[in-house]
Amino acid sequence: MSDYHFGIPGIAVWLSHILLGLYFIYLGYNLISQDNLKVHGMILSSMGVLMLSYHAHLWYLESIDESF
């Protein structure tokens, strides 16, 4: 398992980013319904999807490497 700065385990970093990505998706979805914040909601949702998918991908690759 890879460690990040100060010895923080990779799974803690990835899980926190995945949860934050889910929150960004939820918050962006709620902002899209407001006319004056529609663009900001779409940007926030897109960032959440990118964050979620990227860190889930890293977590998946790390779990494959450990199984061999």
mmCIF file of the N, C-alpha and C atoms, coordinates in Angstrom:
data_MODEL
# 
_entry.id   MODEL 
# 
loop_
_atom_site.group_PDB 
_atom_site.id 
_atom_site.type_symbol 
_atom_site.label_atom_id 
_atom_site.label_alt_id 
_atom_site.label_comp_id 
_atom_site.label_asym_id 
_atom_site.label_entity_id 
_atom_site.label_seq_id 
_atom_site.pdbx_PDB_ins_code 
_atom_site.Cartn_x 
_atom_site.Cartn_y 
_atom_site.Cartn_z 
_atom_site.occupancy 
_atom_site.B_iso_or_equiv 
_atom_site.pdbx_formal_charge 
_atom_site.auth_seq_id 
_atom_site.auth_comp_id 
_atom_site.auth_asym_id 
_atom_site.auth_atom_id 
_atom_site.pdbx_PDB_model_num 
ATOM 1   N N  . MET A 1 1  ? 0.852   -1.172  0.000   1.00 0.00 ? 1  MET A N  1 
ATOM 2   C CA . MET A 1 1  ? 0.000   0.000   0.000   1.00 0.00 ? 1  MET A CA 1 
ATOM 3   C C  . MET A 1 1  ? 0.895   1.231   0.000   1.00 0.00 ? 1  MET A C  1 
ATOM 4   N N  . SER A 1 2  ? 0.579   2.164   -0.854  1.00 0.00 ? 2  SER A N  1 
ATOM 5   C CA . SER A 1 2  ? 1.395   3.375   -0.932  1.00 0.00 ? 2  SER A CA 1 
ATOM 6   C C  . SER A 1 2  ? 1.017   4.360   0.173   1.00 0.00 ? 2  SER A C  1 
ATOM 7   N N  . ASP A 1 3  ? 2.014   5.085   0.620   1.00 0.00 ? 3  ASP A N  1 
ATOM 8   C CA . ASP A 1 3  ? 1.809   6.104   1.639   1.00 0.00 ? 3  ASP A CA 1 
ATOM 9   C C  . ASP A 1 3  ? 2.053   7.480   1.029   1.00 0.00 ? 3  ASP A C  1 
ATOM 10  N N  . TYR A 1 4  ? 1.337   8.447   1.535   1.00 0.00 ? 4  TYR A N  1 
ATOM 11  C CA . TYR A 1 4  ? 1.512   9.819   1.101   1.00 0.00 ? 4  TYR A CA 1 
ATOM 12  C C  . TYR A 1 4  ? 2.335   10.571  2.143   1.00 0.00 ? 4  TYR A C  1 
ATOM 13  N N  . HIS A 1 5  ? 2.412   11.865  2.008   1.00 0.00 ? 5  HIS A N  1 
ATOM 14  C CA . HIS A 1 5  ? 3.203   12.694  2.904   1.00 0.00 ? 5  HIS A CA 1 
ATOM 15  C C  . HIS A 1 5  ? 2.787   12.485  4.360   1.00 0.00 ? 5  HIS A C  1 
ATOM 16  N N  . PHE A 1 6  ? 3.711   12.488  5.252   1.00 0.00 ? 6  PHE A N  1 
ATOM 17  C CA . PHE A 1 6  ? 3.516   12.256  6.685   1.00 0.00 ? 6  PHE A CA 1 
ATOM 18  C C  . PHE A 1 6  ? 3.013   10.851  6.986   1.00 0.00 ? 6  PHE A C  1 
ATOM 19  N N  . GLY A 1 7  ? 3.195   9.912   6.065   1.00 0.00 ? 7  GLY A N  1 
ATOM 20  C CA . GLY A 1 7  ? 2.815   8.525   6.299   1.00 0.00 ? 7  GLY A CA 1 
ATOM 21  C C  . GLY A 1 7  ? 1.330   8.246   6.222   1.00 0.00 ? 7  GLY A C  1 
ATOM 22  N N  . ILE A 1 8  ? 0.558   9.151   5.626   1.00 0.00 ? 8  ILE A N  1 
ATOM 23  C CA . ILE A 1 8  ? -0.884  8.930   5.491   1.00 0.00 ? 8  ILE A CA 1 
ATOM 24  C C  . ILE A 1 8  ? -1.108  7.827   4.464   1.00 0.00 ? 8  ILE A C  1 
ATOM 25  N N  . PRO A 1 9  ? -1.873  6.779   4.821   1.00 0.00 ? 9  PRO A N  1 
ATOM 26  C CA . PRO A 1 9  ? -2.108  5.690   3.866   1.00 0.00 ? 9  PRO A CA 1 
ATOM 27  C C  . PRO A 1 9  ? -2.870  6.170   2.635   1.00 0.00 ? 9  PRO A C  1 
ATOM 28  N N  . GLY A 1 10 ? -2.548  5.580   1.499   1.00 0.00 ? 10 GLY A N  1 
ATOM 29  C CA . GLY A 1 10 ? -3.192  5.954   0.246   1.00 0.00 ? 10 GLY A CA 1 
ATOM 30  C C  . GLY A 1 10 ? -4.693  5.782   0.277   1.00 0.00 ? 10 GLY A C  1 
ATOM 31  N N  . ILE A 1 11 ? -5.158  4.736   0.940   1.00 0.00 ? 11 ILE A N  1 
ATOM 32  C CA . ILE A 1 11 ? -6.600  4.491   0.970   1.00 0.00 ? 11 ILE A CA 1 
ATOM 33  C C  . ILE A 1 11 ? -7.341  5.629   1.665   1.00 0.00 ? 11 ILE A C  1 
ATOM 34  N N  . ALA A 1 12 ? -6.728  6.254   2.667   1.00 0.00 ? 12 ALA A N  1 
ATOM 35  C CA . ALA A 1 12 ? -7.376  7.381   3.360   1.00 0.00 ? 12 ALA A CA 1 
ATOM 36  C C  . ALA A 1 12 ? -7.494  8.590   2.428   1.00 0.00 ? 12 ALA A C  1 
ATOM 37  N N  . VAL A 1 13 ? -6.456  8.830   1.645   1.00 0.00 ? 13 VAL A N  1 
ATOM 38  C CA . VAL A 1 13 ? -6.483  9.950   0.703   1.00 0.00 ? 13 VAL A CA 1 
ATOM 39  C C  . VAL A 1 13 ? -7.510  9.689   -0.381  1.00 0.00 ? 13 VAL A C  1 
ATOM 40  N N  . TRP A 1 14 ? -7.489  8.497   -0.955  1.00 0.00 ? 14 TRP A N  1 
ATOM 41  C CA . TRP A 1 14 ? -8.416  8.178   -2.041  1.00 0.00 ? 14 TRP A CA 1 
ATOM 42  C C  . TRP A 1 14 ? -9.856  8.206   -1.559  1.00 0.00 ? 14 TRP A C  1 
ATOM 43  N N  . LEU A 1 15 ? -10.123 7.630   -0.399  1.00 0.00 ? 15 LEU A N  1 
ATOM 44  C CA . LEU A 1 15 ? -11.489 7.601   0.115   1.00 0.00 ? 15 LEU A CA 1 
ATOM 45  C C  . LEU A 1 15 ? -11.995 9.005   0.420   1.00 0.00 ? 15 LEU A C  1 
ATOM 46  N N  . SER A 1 16 ? -11.146 9.857   0.975   1.00 0.00 ? 16 SER A N  1 
ATOM 47  C CA . SER A 1 16 ? -11.585 11.230  1.251   1.00 0.00 ? 16 SER A CA 1 
ATOM 48  C C  . SER A 1 16 ? -11.881 11.981  -0.045  1.00 0.00 ? 16 SER A C  1 
ATOM 49  N N  . HIS A 1 17 ? -11.081 11.757  -1.090  1.00 0.00 ? 17 HIS A N  1 
ATOM 50  C CA . HIS A 1 17 ? -11.336 12.422  -2.363  1.00 0.00 ? 17 HIS A CA 1 
ATOM 51  C C  . HIS A 1 17 ? -12.574 11.864  -3.053  1.00 0.00 ? 17 HIS A C  1 
ATOM 52  N N  . ILE A 1 18 ? -12.821 10.588  -2.908  1.00 0.00 ? 18 ILE A N  1 
ATOM 53  C CA . ILE A 1 18 ? -14.036 9.992   -3.483  1.00 0.00 ? 18 ILE A CA 1 
ATOM 54  C C  . ILE A 1 18 ? -15.273 10.570  -2.800  1.00 0.00 ? 18 ILE A C  1 
ATOM 55  N N  . LEU A 1 19 ? -15.242 10.662  -1.477  1.00 0.00 ? 19 LEU A N  1 
ATOM 56  C CA . LEU A 1 19 ? -16.381 11.227  -0.751  1.00 0.00 ? 19 LEU A CA 1 
ATOM 57  C C  . LEU A 1 19 ? -16.565 12.710  -1.067  1.00 0.00 ? 19 LEU A C  1 
ATOM 58  N N  . LEU A 1 20 ? -15.474 13.441  -1.178  1.00 0.00 ? 20 LEU A N  1 
ATOM 59  C CA . LEU A 1 20 ? -15.564 14.852  -1.542  1.00 0.00 ? 20 LEU A CA 1 
ATOM 60  C C  . LEU A 1 20 ? -16.104 15.007  -2.964  1.00 0.00 ? 20 LEU A C  1 
ATOM 61  N N  . GLY A 1 21 ? -15.719 14.116  -3.861  1.00 0.00 ? 21 GLY A N  1 
ATOM 62  C CA . GLY A 1 21 ? -16.260 14.131  -5.221  1.00 0.00 ? 21 GLY A CA 1 
ATOM 63  C C  . GLY A 1 21 ? -17.758 13.893  -5.227  1.00 0.00 ? 21 GLY A C  1 
ATOM 64  N N  . LEU A 1 22 ? -18.224 12.953  -4.407  1.00 0.00 ? 22 LEU A N  1 
ATOM 65  C CA . LEU A 1 22 ? -19.671 12.718  -4.300  1.00 0.00 ? 22 LEU A CA 1 
ATOM 66  C C  . LEU A 1 22 ? -20.391 13.953  -3.766  1.00 0.00 ? 22 LEU A C  1 
ATOM 67  N N  . TYR A 1 23 ? -19.781 14.635  -2.798  1.00 0.00 ? 23 TYR A N  1 
ATOM 68  C CA . TYR A 1 23 ? -20.376 15.852  -2.263  1.00 0.00 ? 23 TYR A CA 1 
ATOM 69  C C  . TYR A 1 23 ? -20.426 16.944  -3.327  1.00 0.00 ? 23 TYR A C  1 
ATOM 70  N N  . PHE A 1 24 ? -19.370 17.086  -4.123  1.00 0.00 ? 24 PHE A N  1 
ATOM 71  C CA . PHE A 1 24 ? -19.366 18.076  -5.198  1.00 0.00 ? 24 PHE A CA 1 
ATOM 72  C C  . PHE A 1 24 ? -20.470 17.775  -6.219  1.00 0.00 ? 24 PHE A C  1 
ATOM 73  N N  . ILE A 1 25 ? -20.666 16.507  -6.527  1.00 0.00 ? 25 ILE A N  1 
ATOM 74  C CA . ILE A 1 25 ? -21.731 16.132  -7.461  1.00 0.00 ? 25 ILE A CA 1 
ATOM 75  C C  . ILE A 1 25 ? -23.085 16.525  -6.891  1.00 0.00 ? 25 ILE A C  1 
ATOM 76  N N  . TYR A 1 26 ? -23.312 16.217  -5.622  1.00 0.00 ? 26 TYR A N  1 
ATOM 77  C CA . TYR A 1 26 ? -24.583 16.556  -4.967  1.00 0.00 ? 26 TYR A CA 1 
ATOM 78  C C  . TYR A 1 26 ? -24.794 18.073  -4.920  1.00 0.00 ? 26 TYR A C  1 
ATOM 79  N N  . LEU A 1 27 ? -23.766 18.805  -4.504  1.00 0.00 ? 27 LEU A N  1 
ATOM 80  C CA . LEU A 1 27 ? -23.868 20.255  -4.403  1.00 0.00 ? 27 LEU A CA 1 
ATOM 81  C C  . LEU A 1 27 ? -24.079 20.883  -5.782  1.00 0.00 ? 27 LEU A C  1 
ATOM 82  N N  . GLY A 1 28 ? -23.348 20.414  -6.777  1.00 0.00 ? 28 GLY A N  1 
ATOM 83  C CA . GLY A 1 28 ? -23.517 20.929  -8.138  1.00 0.00 ? 28 GLY A CA 1 
ATOM 84  C C  . GLY A 1 28 ? -24.900 20.653  -8.685  1.00 0.00 ? 28 GLY A C  1 
ATOM 85  N N  . TYR A 1 29 ? -25.427 19.465  -8.392  1.00 0.00 ? 29 TYR A N  1 
ATOM 86  C CA . TYR A 1 29 ? -26.776 19.118  -8.840  1.00 0.00 ? 29 TYR A CA 1 
ATOM 87  C C  . TYR A 1 29 ? -27.799 20.075  -8.235  1.00 0.00 ? 29 TYR A C  1 
ATOM 88  N N  . ASN A 1 30 ? -27.629 20.423  -6.958  1.00 0.00 ? 30 ASN A N  1 
ATOM 89  C CA . ASN A 1 30 ? -28.551 21.356  -6.319  1.00 0.00 ? 30 ASN A CA 1 
ATOM 90  C C  . ASN A 1 30 ? -28.405 22.775  -6.867  1.00 0.00 ? 30 ASN A C  1 
ATOM 91  N N  . LEU A 1 31 ? -27.196 23.169  -7.250  1.00 0.00 ? 31 LEU A N  1 
ATOM 92  C CA . LEU A 1 31 ? -26.987 24.510  -7.795  1.00 0.00 ? 31 LEU A CA 1 
ATOM 93  C C  . LEU A 1 31 ? -27.521 24.650  -9.214  1.00 0.00 ? 31 LEU A C  1 
ATOM 94  N N  . ILE A 1 32 ? -27.584 23.559  -9.961  1.00 0.00 ? 32 ILE A N  1 
ATOM 95  C CA . ILE A 1 32 ? -28.076 23.618  -11.340 1.00 0.00 ? 32 ILE A CA 1 
ATOM 96  C C  . ILE A 1 32 ? -29.527 24.079  -11.387 1.00 0.00 ? 32 ILE A C  1 
ATOM 97  N N  . SER A 1 33 ? -30.295 23.780  -10.350 1.00 0.00 ? 33 SER A N  1 
ATOM 98  C CA . SER A 1 33 ? -31.714 24.156  -10.346 1.00 0.00 ? 33 SER A CA 1 
ATOM 99  C C  . SER A 1 33 ? -31.922 25.658  -10.159 1.00 0.00 ? 33 SER A C  1 
ATOM 100 N N  . GLN A 1 34 ? -30.888 26.392  -9.728  1.00 0.00 ? 34 GLN A N  1 
ATOM 101 C CA . GLN A 1 34 ? -30.993 27.841  -9.566  1.00 0.00 ? 34 GLN A CA 1 
ATOM 102 C C  . GLN A 1 34 ? -30.474 28.522  -10.832 1.00 0.00 ? 34 GLN A C  1 
ATOM 103 N N  . ASP A 1 35 ? -31.279 29.411  -11.390 1.00 0.00 ? 35 ASP A N  1 
ATOM 104 C CA . ASP A 1 35 ? -30.938 30.025  -12.675 1.00 0.00 ? 35 ASP A CA 1 
ATOM 105 C C  . ASP A 1 35 ? -29.625 30.796  -12.646 1.00 0.00 ? 35 ASP A C  1 
ATOM 106 N N  . ASN A 1 36 ? -29.372 31.550  -11.594 1.00 0.00 ? 36 ASN A N  1 
ATOM 107 C CA . ASN A 1 36 ? -28.168 32.377  -11.570 1.00 0.00 ? 36 ASN A CA 1 
ATOM 108 C C  . ASN A 1 36 ? -26.906 31.584  -11.221 1.00 0.00 ? 36 ASN A C  1 
ATOM 109 N N  . LEU A 1 37 ? -27.023 30.339  -10.784 1.00 0.00 ? 37 LEU A N  1 
ATOM 110 C CA . LEU A 1 37 ? -25.858 29.523  -10.427 1.00 0.00 ? 37 LEU A CA 1 
ATOM 111 C C  . LEU A 1 37 ? -25.739 28.258  -11.280 1.00 0.00 ? 37 LEU A C  1 
ATOM 112 N N  . LYS A 1 38 ? -26.458 28.217  -12.386 1.00 0.00 ? 38 LYS A N  1 
ATOM 113 C CA . LYS A 1 38 ? -26.485 27.013  -13.223 1.00 0.00 ? 38 LYS A CA 1 
ATOM 114 C C  . LYS A 1 38 ? -25.096 26.638  -13.745 1.00 0.00 ? 38 LYS A C  1 
ATOM 115 N N  . VAL A 1 39 ? -24.338 27.610  -14.225 1.00 0.00 ? 39 VAL A N  1 
ATOM 116 C CA . VAL A 1 39 ? -22.999 27.332  -14.772 1.00 0.00 ? 39 VAL A CA 1 
ATOM 117 C C  . VAL A 1 39 ? -22.075 26.835  -13.669 1.00 0.00 ? 39 VAL A C  1 
ATOM 118 N N  . HIS A 1 40 ? -22.137 27.480  -12.505 1.00 0.00 ? 40 HIS A N  1 
ATOM 119 C CA . HIS A 1 40 ? -21.293 27.054  -11.394 1.00 0.00 ? 40 HIS A CA 1 
ATOM 120 C C  . HIS A 1 40 ? -21.655 25.638  -10.942 1.00 0.00 ? 40 HIS A C  1 
ATOM 121 N N  . GLY A 1 41 ? -22.921 25.311  -10.974 1.00 0.00 ? 41 GLY A N  1 
ATOM 122 C CA . GLY A 1 41 ? -23.350 23.961  -10.614 1.00 0.00 ? 41 GLY A CA 1 
ATOM 123 C C  . GLY A 1 41 ? -22.830 22.920  -11.587 1.00 0.00 ? 41 GLY A C  1 
ATOM 124 N N  . MET A 1 42 ? -22.832 23.260  -12.877 1.00 0.00 ? 42 MET A N  1 
ATOM 125 C CA . MET A 1 42 ? -22.322 22.320  -13.874 1.00 0.00 ? 42 MET A CA 1 
ATOM 126 C C  . MET A 1 42 ? -20.811 22.123  -13.719 1.00 0.00 ? 42 MET A C  1 
ATOM 127 N N  . ILE A 1 43 ? -20.098 23.202  -13.429 1.00 0.00 ? 43 ILE A N  1 
ATOM 128 C CA . ILE A 1 43 ? -18.652 23.096  -13.214 1.00 0.00 ? 43 ILE A CA 1 
ATOM 129 C C  . ILE A 1 43 ? -18.352 22.269  -11.980 1.00 0.00 ? 43 ILE A C  1 
ATOM 130 N N  . LEU A 1 44 ? -19.072 22.519  -10.897 1.00 0.00 ? 44 LEU A N  1 
ATOM 131 C CA . LEU A 1 44 ? -18.857 21.783  -9.658  1.00 0.00 ? 44 LEU A CA 1 
ATOM 132 C C  . LEU A 1 44 ? -19.194 20.299  -9.829  1.00 0.00 ? 44 LEU A C  1 
ATOM 133 N N  . SER A 1 45 ? -20.274 20.001  -10.532 1.00 0.00 ? 45 SER A N  1 
ATOM 134 C CA . SER A 1 45 ? -20.628 18.599  -10.788 1.00 0.00 ? 45 SER A CA 1 
ATOM 135 C C  . SER A 1 45 ? -19.561 17.907  -11.625 1.00 0.00 ? 45 SER A C  1 
ATOM 136 N N  . SER A 1 46 ? -19.056 18.594  -12.641 1.00 0.00 ? 46 SER A N  1 
ATOM 137 C CA . SER A 1 46 ? -18.011 18.021  -13.493 1.00 0.00 ? 46 SER A CA 1 
ATOM 138 C C  . SER A 1 46 ? -16.738 17.747  -12.698 1.00 0.00 ? 46 SER A C  1 
ATOM 139 N N  . MET A 1 47 ? -16.363 18.674  -11.835 1.00 0.00 ? 47 MET A N  1 
ATOM 140 C CA . MET A 1 47 ? -15.182 18.463  -11.000 1.00 0.00 ? 47 MET A CA 1 
ATOM 141 C C  . MET A 1 47 ? -15.385 17.280  -10.060 1.00 0.00 ? 47 MET A C  1 
ATOM 142 N N  . GLY A 1 48 ? -16.596 17.131  -9.535  1.00 0.00 ? 48 GLY A N  1 
ATOM 143 C CA . GLY A 1 48 ? -16.897 16.007  -8.658  1.00 0.00 ? 48 GLY A CA 1 
ATOM 144 C C  . GLY A 1 48 ? -16.784 14.679  -9.378  1.00 0.00 ? 48 GLY A C  1 
ATOM 145 N N  . VAL A 1 49 ? -17.298 14.619  -10.599 1.00 0.00 ? 49 VAL A N  1 
ATOM 146 C CA . VAL A 1 49 ? -17.219 13.381  -11.387 1.00 0.00 ? 49 VAL A CA 1 
ATOM 147 C C  . VAL A 1 49 ? -15.765 13.040  -11.695 1.00 0.00 ? 49 VAL A C  1 
ATOM 148 N N  . LEU A 1 50 ? -14.982 14.049  -12.065 1.00 0.00 ? 50 LEU A N  1 
ATOM 149 C CA . LEU A 1 50 ? -13.564 13.809  -12.344 1.00 0.00 ? 50 LEU A CA 1 
ATOM 150 C C  . LEU A 1 50 ? -12.824 13.336  -11.100 1.00 0.00 ? 50 LEU A C  1 
ATOM 151 N N  . MET A 1 51 ? -13.078 13.981  -9.977  1.00 0.00 ? 51 MET A N  1 
ATOM 152 C CA . MET A 1 51 ? -12.413 13.609  -8.725  1.00 0.00 ? 51 MET A CA 1 
ATOM 153 C C  . MET A 1 51 ? -12.790 12.188  -8.313  1.00 0.00 ? 51 MET A C  1 
ATOM 154 N N  . LEU A 1 52 ? -14.058 11.883  -8.389  1.00 0.00 ? 52 LEU A N  1 
ATOM 155 C CA . LEU A 1 52 ? -14.544 10.551  -8.018  1.00 0.00 ? 52 LEU A CA 1 
ATOM 156 C C  . LEU A 1 52 ? -13.940 9.478   -8.910  1.00 0.00 ? 52 LEU A C  1 
ATOM 157 N N  . SER A 1 53 ? -13.994 9.671   -10.212 1.00 0.00 ? 53 SER A N  1 
ATOM 158 C CA . SER A 1 53 ? -13.517 8.638   -11.128 1.00 0.00 ? 53 SER A CA 1 
ATOM 159 C C  . SER A 1 53 ? -11.993 8.472   -11.064 1.00 0.00 ? 53 SER A C  1 
ATOM 160 N N  . TYR A 1 54 ? -11.250 9.567   -10.941 1.00 0.00 ? 54 TYR A N  1 
ATOM 161 C CA . TYR A 1 54 ? -9.795  9.471   -10.907 1.00 0.00 ? 54 TYR A CA 1 
ATOM 162 C C  . TYR A 1 54 ? -9.314  8.735   -9.658  1.00 0.00 ? 54 TYR A C  1 
ATOM 163 N N  . HIS A 1 55 ? -9.835  9.085   -8.506  1.00 0.00 ? 55 HIS A N  1 
ATOM 164 C CA . HIS A 1 55 ? -9.350  8.462   -7.279  1.00 0.00 ? 55 HIS A CA 1 
ATOM 165 C C  . HIS A 1 55 ? -9.893  7.047   -7.097  1.00 0.00 ? 55 HIS A C  1 
ATOM 166 N N  . ALA A 1 56 ? -11.070 6.769   -7.624  1.00 0.00 ? 56 ALA A N  1 
ATOM 167 C CA . ALA A 1 56 ? -11.551 5.390   -7.623  1.00 0.00 ? 56 ALA A CA 1 
ATOM 168 C C  . ALA A 1 56 ? -10.659 4.530   -8.526  1.00 0.00 ? 56 ALA A C  1 
ATOM 169 N N  . HIS A 1 57 ? -10.220 5.111   -9.638  1.00 0.00 ? 57 HIS A N  1 
ATOM 170 C CA . HIS A 1 57 ? -9.314  4.417   -10.554 1.00 0.00 ? 57 HIS A CA 1 
ATOM 171 C C  . HIS A 1 57 ? -7.976  4.124   -9.879  1.00 0.00 ? 57 HIS A C  1 
ATOM 172 N N  . LEU A 1 58 ? -7.417  5.105   -9.148  1.00 0.00 ? 58 LEU A N  1 
ATOM 173 C CA . LEU A 1 58 ? -6.160  4.882   -8.432  1.00 0.00 ? 58 LEU A CA 1 
ATOM 174 C C  . LEU A 1 58 ? -6.304  3.785   -7.377  1.00 0.00 ? 58 LEU A C  1 
ATOM 175 N N  . TRP A 1 59 ? -7.410  3.811   -6.657  1.00 0.00 ? 59 TRP A N  1 
ATOM 176 C CA . TRP A 1 59 ? -7.666  2.810   -5.620  1.00 0.00 ? 59 TRP A CA 1 
ATOM 177 C C  . TRP A 1 59 ? -7.760  1.428   -6.258  1.00 0.00 ? 59 TRP A C  1 
ATOM 178 N N  . TYR A 1 60 ? -8.442  1.334   -7.393  1.00 0.00 ? 60 TYR A N  1 
ATOM 179 C CA . TYR A 1 60 ? -8.588  0.056   -8.096  1.00 0.00 ? 60 TYR A CA 1 
ATOM 180 C C  . TYR A 1 60 ? -7.231  -0.463  -8.572  1.00 0.00 ? 60 TYR A C  1 
ATOM 181 N N  . LEU A 1 61 ? -6.426  0.399   -9.157  1.00 0.00 ? 61 LEU A N  1 
ATOM 182 C CA . LEU A 1 61 ? -5.104  -0.036  -9.630  1.00 0.00 ? 61 LEU A CA 1 
ATOM 183 C C  . LEU A 1 61 ? -4.225  -0.502  -8.481  1.00 0.00 ? 61 LEU A C  1 
ATOM 184 N N  . GLU A 1 62 ? -4.293  0.184   -7.350  1.00 0.00 ? 62 GLU A N  1 
ATOM 185 C CA . GLU A 1 62 ? -3.501  -0.221  -6.188  1.00 0.00 ? 62 GLU A CA 1 
ATOM 186 C C  . GLU A 1 62 ? -3.967  -1.576  -5.652  1.00 0.00 ? 62 GLU A C  1 
ATOM 187 N N  . SER A 1 63 ? -5.273  -1.827  -5.680  1.00 0.00 ? 63 SER A N  1 
ATOM 188 C CA . SER A 1 63 ? -5.772  -3.112  -5.184  1.00 0.00 ? 63 SER A CA 1 
ATOM 189 C C  . SER A 1 63 ? -5.394  -4.264  -6.108  1.00 0.00 ? 63 SER A C  1 
ATOM 190 N N  . ILE A 1 64 ? -5.271  -3.992  -7.403  1.00 0.00 ? 64 ILE A N  1 
ATOM 191 C CA . ILE A 1 64 ? -4.839  -5.023  -8.356  1.00 0.00 ? 64 ILE A CA 1 
ATOM 192 C C  . ILE A 1 64 ? -3.362  -5.350  -8.122  1.00 0.00 ? 64 ILE A C  1 
ATOM 193 N N  . ASP A 1 65 ? -2.531  -4.337  -7.910  1.00 0.00 ? 65 ASP A N  1 
ATOM 194 C CA . ASP A 1 65 ? -1.101  -4.546  -7.701  1.00 0.00 ? 65 ASP A CA 1 
ATOM 195 C C  . ASP A 1 65 ? -0.828  -5.366  -6.444  1.00 0.00 ? 65 ASP A C  1 
ATOM 196 N N  . GLU A 1 66 ? -1.610  -5.201  -5.408  1.00 0.00 ? 66 GLU A N  1 
ATOM 197 C CA . GLU A 1 66 ? -1.398  -5.942  -4.164  1.00 0.00 ? 66 GLU A CA 1 
ATOM 198 C C  . GLU A 1 66 ? -1.817  -7.407  -4.291  1.00 0.00 ? 66 GLU A C  1 
ATOM 199 N N  . SER A 1 67 ? -2.706  -7.708  -5.221  1.00 0.00 ? 67 SER A N  1 
ATOM 200 C CA . SER A 1 67 ? -3.196  -9.083  -5.310  1.00 0.00 ? 67 SER A CA 1 
ATOM 201 C C  . SER A 1 67 ? -2.187  -10.019 -5.974  1.00 0.00 ? 67 SER A C  1 
ATOM 202 N N  . PHE A 1 68 ? -1.168  -9.484  -6.641  1.00 0.00 ? 68 PHE A N  1 
ATOM 203 C CA . PHE A 1 68 ? -0.188  -10.317 -7.322  1.00 0.00 ? 68 PHE A CA 1 
ATOM 204 C C  . PHE A 1 68 ? 1.024   -10.510 -6.518  1.00 0.00 ? 68 PHE A C  1 
# 
